[in-house]
Amino acid sequence: MNLPIVISDLVKAQNNFDSTEYANCFTEAAVVIDEGKTYNGKAEIQNWIKKANDNYKVKMKPLEYSETEQMLKAEISGSFPGSPVVLTYHYEFTNDLIQSLKIV
């Protein structure tokens, strides 16, 4: 699967539970929407993913990427009820970084 570099970096950071490298995939003013909550800016994004990693040890396995729809489907597994699940990540990019991410 041919993923943009920033998405490959995001998956690698997630699978290494590296919240700093995960946050570095985003612009300073990025927005993430996950489970009805909104996280604004790199610091909030880093805190959000660190808590998720600490609580659930989430791993990502990319299944499908659409460049035209800026969408990634990935199998998410970890120590949470219902694991594994397939989630859809909707991205917007600015200067090769993620400006917004909505996870459904």
Secondary structure, DSSP 8 states (H G I E B T S, - for coil): ----HHHHHHHHHHHTT-HHHHHTTEEEEEEEEETTEEEEHHHHHHHHHHHHHHHH--EEEEEEEETTTTEEEEEEESSSTT-SEEEEEEEEEETTEEEEEEE-
